[in-house]
Amino acid sequence: MKNDLVRLKEQGLVAVVRGVQFETAHRLVEALMLGGISIIEITVDAPRAIDVIKDLATRFGDEILLGAGTVMDGETARMAILAGAQFIVSPSLHPDVITVSKRYGKIVIPGGMTPTEIVKGYELGADMIKVFPASILGPGYIKDIRGPLGHIPLMTTGGIDLHNIADFIKAGVDVVGVGGSLVSRQMIQEGKWELITEKARQLVEEVKRARKTN
């Protein structure tokens, strides 16, 4: 089986799911998988998020690479990992989150905005740095920091959609996280699974096209 970090980089696309209900989480994952996305981040800033992670890990096993997002302390990282999370993502830099994740042998992706934060996170042992928020910084920022920091794997999230995802791939990010434009709360509440599948399929194809022309 492929190393989880290799798998993450190869797909290069993470569905960031915020506020999903326990009862519908598995339907959402099934819809995303039909569209070709098997790497899914469940943010922990919602009721029963840890229960959702545990349920999805049990239901889908190695079919998906399951992560926990918006993790800002070591104890939450530990809870998510014990529930089945295979990677941990933070919007900011928290050394204890990195320490706990590495103790359990899991991928950890803290957030960083400035070159100093990006380098610091990597020096602390992060596998990748999440440059956030993408919508404010833009692809030009990514391209500029890739010059001196080309050895550090980068992920970016925040305002990514079908219209700009290729720009970020071409700018040099390894992984792109897509949230509301792919899995909005309204679509989930209304059970628009086929629409989510189609959006996932379009994003997967756009990433492939961008990489071919990069």
Kinemage of the C-alpha trace (Angstrom):
@kinemage 1
@onewidth
@group {chain A} dominant
@subgroup {mainchain}
@vectorlist {calphas} color= white
{ca met a 1} P 0.000 0.000 0.000
{ca lys a 2} L 1.198 3.491 -0.774
{ca asn a 3} L 2.596 5.671 1.948
{ca asp a 4} L -0.139 8.073 3.102
{ca leu a 5} L 1.952 11.145 2.315
{ca val a 6} L 2.642 9.854 -1.202
{ca arg a 7} L -1.067 9.179 -1.637
{ca leu a 8} L -1.902 12.694 -0.475
{ca lys a 9} L 0.539 14.315 -2.877
{ca glu a 10} L -0.462 12.121 -5.819
{ca gln a 11} L -4.144 13.004 -5.594
{ca gly a 12} L -3.319 16.583 -4.650
{ca leu a 13} L -6.911 17.344 -3.734
{ca val a 14} L -8.583 17.295 -0.317
{ca ala a 15} L -12.296 17.749 0.302
{ca val a 16} L -12.574 19.955 3.392
{ca val a 17} L -15.850 19.168 5.144
{ca arg a 18} L -17.069 21.592 7.787
{ca gly a 19} L -20.123 21.075 9.994
{ca val a 20} L -21.322 17.784 8.508
{ca gln a 21} L -23.948 15.899 10.503
{ca phe a 22} L -23.185 12.424 11.832
{ca glu a 23} L -26.218 10.963 10.060
{ca thr a 24} L -25.256 12.157 6.572
{ca ala a 25} L -21.453 12.029 6.661
{ca his a 26} L -21.229 8.597 5.034
{ca arg a 27} L -23.494 9.669 2.161
{ca leu a 28} L -21.285 12.663 1.556
{ca val a 29} L -18.149 10.505 1.469
{ca glu a 30} L -19.793 8.104 -0.965
{ca ala a 31} L -20.684 11.030 -3.243
{ca leu a 32} L -17.125 12.368 -3.128
{ca met a 33} L -15.649 8.945 -3.849
{ca leu a 34} L -17.892 8.528 -6.886
{ca gly a 35} L -16.413 11.790 -8.154
{ca gly a 36} L -12.864 10.573 -7.629
{ca ile a 37} L -11.965 12.256 -4.334
{ca ser a 38} L -10.844 9.830 -1.634
{ca ile a 39} L -8.968 12.240 0.647
{ca ile a 40} L -11.324 13.897 3.098
{ca glu a 41} L -10.742 16.314 5.967
{ca ile a 42} L -13.395 16.588 8.671
{ca thr a 43} L -13.011 19.786 10.680
{ca val a 44} L -13.295 19.266 14.428
{ca asp a 45} L -15.045 22.563 15.178
{ca ala a 46} L -18.493 20.945 14.962
{ca pro a 47} L -20.553 18.839 17.378
{ca arg a 48} L -19.721 15.125 17.217
{ca ala a 49} L -16.861 15.680 14.773
{ca ile a 50} L -14.734 13.045 16.524
{ca asp a 51} L -17.657 10.606 16.331
{ca val a 52} L -17.949 11.338 12.609
{ca ile a 53} L -14.256 10.584 12.101
{ca lys a 54} L -14.548 7.326 14.037
{ca asp a 55} L -17.614 6.232 12.072
{ca leu a 56} L -16.072 7.044 8.691
{ca ala a 57} L -12.809 5.303 9.587
{ca thr a 58} L -14.771 2.187 10.524
{ca arg a 59} L -17.047 2.268 7.465
{ca phe a 60} L -14.488 3.013 4.762
{ca gly a 61} L -11.112 1.902 6.122
{ca asp a 62} L -8.335 2.228 3.551
{ca glu a 63} L -10.766 3.262 0.798
{ca ile a 64} L -10.280 6.832 1.957
{ca leu a 65} L -7.482 8.867 3.523
{ca leu a 66} L -9.246 10.547 6.415
{ca gly a 67} L -8.035 13.672 8.158
{ca ala a 68} L -9.035 16.015 10.946
{ca gly a 69} L -8.970 19.756 10.325
{ca thr a 70} L -9.012 22.940 12.429
{ca val a 71} L -6.977 21.125 15.090
{ca met a 72} L -5.366 23.671 17.416
{ca asp a 73} L -4.122 21.688 20.417
{ca gly a 74} L -2.349 18.432 21.076
{ca glu a 75} L -5.200 16.779 22.957
{ca thr a 76} L -7.625 17.298 20.083
{ca ala a 77} L -5.015 15.894 17.714
{ca arg a 78} L -4.695 12.823 19.932
{ca met a 79} L -8.472 12.312 20.098
{ca ala a 80} L -8.793 12.602 16.320
{ca ile a 81} L -5.930 10.168 15.704
{ca leu a 82} L -7.343 7.597 18.125
{ca ala a 83} L -10.695 7.957 16.330
{ca gly a 84} L -9.031 7.080 13.023
{ca ala a 85} L -7.642 10.287 11.508
{ca gln a 86} L -4.620 9.629 9.315
{ca phe a 87} L -3.596 13.258 8.914
{ca ile a 88} L -3.984 16.380 11.025
{ca val a 89} L -4.461 19.904 9.656
{ca ser a 90} L -4.318 23.224 11.523
{ca pro a 91} L -5.091 26.769 10.359
{ca ser a 92} L -2.135 28.008 12.415
{ca leu a 93} L 1.137 26.820 13.933
{ca his a 94} L 0.915 24.815 17.179
{ca pro a 95} L 4.060 22.905 18.186
{ca asp a 96} L 2.132 20.482 20.435
{ca val a 97} L -0.080 19.433 17.508
{ca ile a 98} L 3.035 18.591 15.502
{ca thr a 99} L 4.586 16.719 18.427
{ca val a 100} L 1.512 14.571 19.104
{ca ser a 101} L 0.899 13.807 15.431
{ca lys a 102} L 4.482 12.663 14.878
{ca arg a 103} L 4.393 10.631 18.112
{ca tyr a 104} L 1.572 8.608 16.560
{ca gly a 105} L 3.244 8.474 13.150
{ca lys a 106} L 0.607 10.593 11.404
{ca ile a 107} L 0.880 13.276 8.746
{ca val a 108} L 0.656 16.787 10.162
{ca ile a 109} L -0.004 19.957 8.179
{ca pro a 110} L 0.055 23.149 10.260
{ca gly a 111} L -0.906 26.529 8.871
{ca gly a 112} L 1.560 29.232 7.986
{ca met a 113} L 1.287 32.535 6.158
{ca thr a 114} L 4.706 34.163 6.253
{ca pro a 115} L 8.007 32.616 5.137
{ca thr a 116} L 9.074 32.586 8.798
{ca glu a 117} L 5.993 30.599 9.860
{ca ile a 118} L 6.375 28.201 6.952
{ca val a 119} L 10.038 27.480 7.737
{ca lys a 120} L 9.368 27.227 11.486
{ca gly a 121} L 6.593 24.677 11.004
{ca tyr a 122} L 8.769 22.565 8.746
{ca glu a 123} L 11.693 22.732 11.183
{ca leu a 124} L 9.366 21.495 13.950
{ca gly a 125} L 8.653 18.363 11.946
{ca ala a 126} L 5.599 19.140 9.802
{ca asp a 127} L 5.208 17.038 6.660
{ca met a 128} L 3.681 19.925 4.749
{ca ile a 129} L 2.606 23.499 5.465
{ca lys a 130} L -0.864 24.841 4.749
{ca val a 131} L -0.511 28.330 3.286
{ca phe a 132} L -3.711 30.030 4.385
{ca pro a 133} L -5.839 31.872 3.352
{ca ala a 134} L -5.340 31.237 -0.356
{ca ser a 135} L -8.011 33.700 -1.492
{ca ile a 136} L -6.154 36.611 0.108
{ca leu a 137} L -2.577 35.586 -0.720
{ca gly a 138} L -3.226 34.437 -4.306
{ca pro a 139} L -1.225 32.201 -6.684
{ca gly a 140} L 1.443 34.909 -7.126
{ca tyr a 141} L 2.394 34.653 -3.474
{ca ile a 142} L 2.764 30.876 -3.747
{ca lys a 143} L 4.967 31.221 -6.807
{ca asp a 144} L 7.206 33.772 -5.088
{ca ile a 145} L 7.808 31.745 -1.931
{ca arg a 146} L 8.463 28.572 -3.924
{ca gly a 147} L 11.745 30.166 -5.009
{ca pro a 148} L 13.561 30.166 -1.667
{ca leu a 149} L 11.316 27.543 -0.043
{ca gly a 150} L 11.020 25.038 -2.872
{ca his a 151} L 12.063 22.155 -0.604
{ca ile a 152} L 9.000 22.558 1.646
{ca pro a 153} L 5.793 20.798 0.492
{ca leu a 154} L 2.830 23.168 0.445
{ca met a 155} L -0.933 22.852 0.695
{ca thr a 156} L -3.329 25.747 0.320
{ca thr a 157} L -6.986 26.264 1.218
{ca gly a 158} L -9.460 29.102 1.504
{ca gly a 159} L -11.541 30.256 -1.442
{ca ile a 160} L -10.399 27.550 -3.857
{ca asp a 161} L -12.897 26.613 -6.570
{ca leu a 162} L -13.074 25.264 -10.102
{ca his a 163} L -12.087 28.639 -11.570
{ca asn a 164} L -8.824 29.163 -9.693
{ca ile a 165} L -7.623 25.712 -8.629
{ca ala a 166} L -5.413 25.341 -11.717
{ca asp a 167} L -3.682 28.648 -10.947
{ca phe a 168} L -2.597 27.392 -7.532
{ca ile a 169} L -1.433 24.038 -8.919
{ca lys a 170} L 0.623 25.815 -11.556
{ca ala a 171} L 2.035 28.173 -8.918
{ca gly a 172} L 3.589 25.181 -7.197
{ca val a 173} L 1.389 23.845 -4.411
{ca asp a 174} L 1.467 20.089 -3.838
{ca val a 175} L -2.052 19.802 -2.440
{ca val a 176} L -5.175 21.946 -2.659
{ca gly a 177} L -8.006 21.842 -0.138
{ca val a 178} L -11.493 22.683 -1.392
{ca gly a 179} L -14.320 23.395 1.018
{ca gly a 180} L -17.514 25.356 0.498
{ca ser a 181} L -17.426 25.417 -3.296
{ca leu a 182} L -17.473 21.604 -3.286
{ca val a 183} L -19.393 20.621 -0.168
{ca ser a 184} L -21.501 23.545 1.010
{ca arg a 185} L -23.758 23.011 4.005
{ca gln a 186} L -26.789 23.777 1.855
{ca met a 187} L -25.946 21.034 -0.648
{ca ile a 188} L -25.468 18.554 2.172
{ca gln a 189} L -28.678 19.567 3.947
{ca glu a 190} L -30.629 19.242 0.692
{ca gly a 191} L -29.019 15.903 -0.131
{ca lys a 192} L -27.650 17.018 -3.496
{ca trp a 193} L -25.276 14.069 -3.704
{ca glu a 194} L -25.202 13.878 -7.502
{ca leu a 195} L -24.223 17.560 -7.712
{ca ile a 196} L -21.419 16.997 -5.198
{ca thr a 197} L -20.208 14.003 -7.227
{ca glu a 198} L -20.157 16.082 -10.405
{ca lys a 199} L -18.307 18.958 -8.720
{ca ala a 200} L -15.749 16.490 -7.363
{ca arg a 201} L -15.258 14.983 -10.816
{ca gln a 202} L -14.706 18.411 -12.378
{ca leu a 203} L -12.137 19.375 -9.738
{ca val a 204} L -10.224 16.106 -10.137
{ca glu a 205} L -10.040 16.631 -13.903
{ca glu a 206} L -8.937 20.244 -13.487
{ca val a 207} L -6.074 19.194 -11.197
{ca lys a 208} L -4.969 16.590 -13.737
{ca arg a 209} L -5.054 19.136 -16.573
{ca ala a 210} L -3.126 21.710 -14.563
{ca arg a 211} L -0.413 19.218 -13.696
{ca lys a 212} L -0.005 18.134 -17.314
{ca thr a 213} L 0.554 21.704 -18.448
{ca asn a 214} L 2.722 22.693 -15.490
